[in-house]
Amino acid sequence: MCSSLARCSRRGRLFVNITEKFLNSMKVSKEGKVKLEKGEMRLGNFFIKEESEGQYIRVIDLNSCFSLRMATRMPLGIWFQNIIEMGEKGHETIHTWASTMYALLSVAPDQDFVKALVDAVDANIRRHPDWYGGLVESSEEEDAKAVEELKAIQEFEEDVKKVEDEVRPEA
């Protein structure tokens, strides 16, 4: 096992170079505090920064140089922005999320781990359906009814097309 991320792969070197460049570009006061610019925030050991005029959000762990970047138009980015807008109330959620990502990306999973993780994700989605666009459970009867309605619509569309083809003069 390699002792440094930079020796593991080219991607590792690129990651370290990007993160080091970012950390070196931070302005630090004489007291040792990081001076934040517009679109930046610090939560504990995590630094959050908007990139590309707000199209992306980057989260960096200042201790380990762990970094994640997400598009703000994707569901996770939208959720993340909503949590940021909550201010102090959302800071614990952001810290928990970033800590979880770091932990998940630092483990070599086996099948039991993945099954437990999928079960935990499913349970979380059920606890917070509003975070995921108001997902709702449907019964088999509701699913069957929806399929029947879809088939009826498709049949109607086919019938309309047949009538249109019969009525239209051929060119």
N, C-alpha and C positions, 0 to 999 in steps of 0.2 A: 504494500500500500504506500502511496506517495505521501511525502511529508508536507507538501505544499500544493495548493490548488493550481498554482502556475505551472508546476511540473507535470500535472495530470494530462493536460491536452492543450491544443491550441485554443479551444474555446475557453478553457480555464485561464490561460494567459490573457486572453481578450477580456474576460470578465474582471480579472484582477486589475488590468490596465485601466479599464473604464472606471472601476470603483476607486482606484487610487487617484486617478485624474479628478474625479468628483470630490473625493475627500480633500485633496490638495487644493482644490479651487474654493473650498469653504473659507469664509473669513472668520477668524477667531480673534476675540478681544484680548487685551492684556491680561484679563482675569481668567482667560481660558474658556470663555463661553462662545458658542457658535453664533454668529450674527446671521439671522435669517433674512432672506430676500422675499419679495412678493411671490406668492404661490408656494412657499416652503413652510413646513412646520416640523417640530421635533416632539416626539412622544417617548419619553424615557430614552432608551438606546436606539430608537427607530427615527429615521429622518425621512420625511415625506416631501416630495418635490413634484410639481407639475412640469411636464416637458412638452415640447413641440406645440406651444401656444395652447396648452390645456388639453391636447388630444390624448396624452398619456399621463399616468401617475407612476412614479418610481418610489419604491419603499426600500430603504437601505438600513441594515443593522450596522451601526457605527462600530460595534465591537468586533464582529466577525467579517464585515464587508459583504455579507449576504445581501443580494439585491433581487428585487422583483419589479417588473414593469408591466403595466396593464393598460389596455385601451379604455378610455373613458366612455366609449360608445357601447362596449360589451356589457352584458348584465353585471359582471363582477365590478367593473369600473363604475357603473351607475350606482350600484349598492354602496361602493366605497365612497363615492362623492356624497351620497346621502348621509352616510355615517359621519364624514368629515364636517358636513354642514350642521350636525347636531352639536358641535363644539365640545366642551368638556365632557358632556354626557356620552359622546361617542368615542372618546379617547381610549377607554378601557376595551371597547370592542375592537378597535383598530389594533391595539397592542396584542390582544388575544389572537386575532387573525394572523398578524405578522409572526408571532411566536409559533403558532401552529404550522404555518408554511415552512418556517425554518426547521422545525422538528420533523415534519414529513419529508422534506427534501434531504434530510441528513441520515436517513435510515435505508437499509437495503431490505425491502419487504419480502415476506413469504406469503403463501396463499392464505393462511389464517389471519395474518395482519390485514391483508387487502379485504377479506370478507368482513372482518370487524369494522374496518374503516368505512366500507360501503354501507353497512348497517347503521353506523353512527351518522353518516351523511344523510341517509334516508330519514332517520329519527329527527335530525335537526331540521330538515325541510318540512316535516310534518308539524314540528313545534312552531315554526315561523313561516307559514305560507305567504304572508304579506311581503316577506323579503324576496320571494321568488315569483312575484307577479300574481299572487292570489291563487296559487294552485289548489285545486279541489279534487277530492276523491270522487270517483263515479262508480256506481254499481254495475254489475254485468248487464242488468236490465237496461240501465241508462245507456251503456255502450251499445247494446244491440239496437236500441231505439235510434240512436244517432247514426248507426250504420244503415239502418232501413231508410231514414230520412235522406241520407246521402245518395243511396241507390235510387230513390224516387226522384231526386233532383237530376241525377245523371240520365235517367230514363226520359224525364221531361225534356231535357236539353237535346237528347237524341231525336225525340219526336218532333221538336221544333225544327231541328236541322232537316229532317226528312220533308216536312211540310214546305220549308223554305226552298229546298232543292226542287220539289214538284212545281211550285208556283213560279220560280224564276225561269224565264226563257233561256234556253241555251244560246250562248254566243258563238 
